[in-house]
Amino acid sequence: MIQHFQYKSMFENKQLPGWTFSFYFSGTKYQGNYHKDGKIEWTGATPPADKEDSLKKQLHELMLFHVYD
């Protein structure tokens, strides 16, 4: 489960899409960029291959809830 999820706009002009995010999963901090097309770019640690798809799905749901509400 994702914990301590945070996000913010990449640009001062908040009309431009793109966000940075961070969260903890299993005691490890993950960071990345969430692009307007839904592409996720990891900028820190990369999640284990067997957990990455699940984390991406959770991240998409969180971004839809917080950004596109």
C-alpha positions as YAML, in Angstrom:
chain: A
units: angstrom
residues:
- id: 1
  name: MET
  ca: [0.00, 0.00, 0.00]
- id: 2
  name: ILE
  ca: [1.23, 3.47, -0.90]
- id: 3
  name: GLN
  ca: [1.82, 5.70, 2.11]
- id: 4
  name: HIS
  ca: [2.51, 9.43, 2.51]
- id: 5
  name: PHE
  ca: [1.60, 10.25, -1.10]
- id: 6
  name: GLN
  ca: [2.45, 13.81, -2.18]
- id: 7
  name: TYR
  ca: [2.29, 15.58, -5.52]
- id: 8
  name: LYS
  ca: [2.82, 19.06, -6.92]
- id: 9
  name: SER
  ca: [2.74, 20.75, -10.28]
- id: 10
  name: MET
  ca: [5.99, 20.70, -12.25]
- id: 11
  name: PHE
  ca: [5.40, 24.22, -13.51]
- id: 12
  name: GLU
  ca: [4.54, 27.53, -11.86]
- id: 13
  name: ASN
  ca: [1.87, 28.00, -14.52]
- id: 14
  name: LYS
  ca: [-0.54, 25.42, -13.14]
- id: 15
  name: GLN
  ca: [-2.39, 25.29, -16.48]
- id: 16
  name: LEU
  ca: [0.55, 23.33, -17.89]
- id: 17
  name: PRO
  ca: [0.14, 19.62, -17.16]
- id: 18
  name: GLY
  ca: [2.80, 17.59, -15.40]
- id: 19
  name: TRP
  ca: [3.37, 16.70, -11.77]
- id: 20
  name: THR
  ca: [6.09, 15.44, -9.50]
- id: 21
  name: PHE
  ca: [5.15, 12.86, -6.90]
- id: 22
  name: SER
  ca: [6.61, 10.93, -4.02]
- id: 23
  name: PHE
  ca: [5.40, 8.16, -1.76]
- id: 24
  name: TYR
  ca: [6.63, 5.37, 0.48]
- id: 25
  name: PHE
  ca: [6.07, 1.69, -0.20]
- id: 26
  name: SER
  ca: [7.47, -1.05, 2.03]
- id: 27
  name: GLY
  ca: [9.77, 1.44, 3.75]
- id: 28
  name: THR
  ca: [11.30, 2.76, 0.52]
- id: 29
  name: LYS
  ca: [10.73, 6.26, -0.83]
- id: 30
  name: TYR
  ca: [9.83, 6.48, -4.52]
- id: 31
  name: GLN
  ca: [9.81, 9.66, -6.59]
- id: 32
  name: GLY
  ca: [8.95, 10.47, -10.15]
- id: 33
  name: ASN
  ca: [7.19, 12.56, -12.73]
- id: 34
  name: TYR
  ca: [3.63, 12.03, -13.84]
- id: 35
  name: HIS
  ca: [3.10, 13.32, -17.36]
- id: 36
  name: LYS
  ca: [-0.16, 14.55, -18.90]
- id: 37
  name: ASP
  ca: [-0.47, 11.38, -20.98]
- id: 38
  name: GLY
  ca: [-0.27, 9.22, -17.84]
- id: 39
  name: LYS
  ca: [3.35, 8.22, -18.41]
- id: 40
  name: ILE
  ca: [5.26, 7.64, -15.18]
- id: 41
  name: GLU
  ca: [8.95, 8.43, -15.10]
- id: 42
  name: TRP
  ca: [10.81, 7.26, -11.99]
- id: 43
  name: THR
  ca: [13.43, 9.77, -10.84]
- id: 44
  name: GLY
  ca: [14.66, 7.89, -7.79]
- id: 45
  name: ALA
  ca: [14.51, 4.25, -6.84]
- id: 46
  name: THR
  ca: [12.61, 2.01, -9.25]
- id: 47
  name: PRO
  ca: [10.07, -0.35, -7.68]
- id: 48
  name: PRO
  ca: [10.68, -4.10, -7.93]
- id: 49
  name: ALA
  ca: [9.45, -5.50, -11.26]
- id: 50
  name: ASP
  ca: [6.82, -7.68, -9.57]
- id: 51
  name: LYS
  ca: [5.29, -4.64, -7.78]
- id: 52
  name: GLU
  ca: [5.70, -1.93, -10.43]
- id: 53
  name: ASP
  ca: [2.43, -2.57, -12.32]
- id: 54
  name: SER
  ca: [0.42, -2.57, -9.09]
- id: 55
  name: LEU
  ca: [2.07, 0.66, -7.91]
- id: 56
  name: LYS
  ca: [1.48, 2.35, -11.27]
- id: 57
  name: LYS
  ca: [-2.21, 1.42, -11.09]
- id: 58
  name: GLN
  ca: [-2.50, 2.86, -7.57]
- id: 59
  name: LEU
  ca: [-0.62, 5.98, -8.65]
- id: 60
  name: HIS
  ca: [-2.96, 6.51, -11.63]
- id: 61
  name: GLU
  ca: [-5.97, 6.22, -9.33]
- id: 62
  name: LEU
  ca: [-4.51, 8.71, -6.84]
- id: 63
  name: MET
  ca: [-3.69, 11.21, -9.58]
- id: 64
  name: LEU
  ca: [-7.16, 10.89, -11.10]
- id: 65
  name: PHE
  ca: [-8.69, 11.52, -7.69]
- id: 66
  name: HIS
  ca: [-6.49, 14.47, -6.70]
- id: 67
  name: VAL
  ca: [-5.75, 16.21, -10.00]
- id: 68
  name: TYR
  ca: [-8.69, 15.47, -12.26]
- id: 69
  name: ASP
  ca: [-11.51, 15.58, -9.68]
...
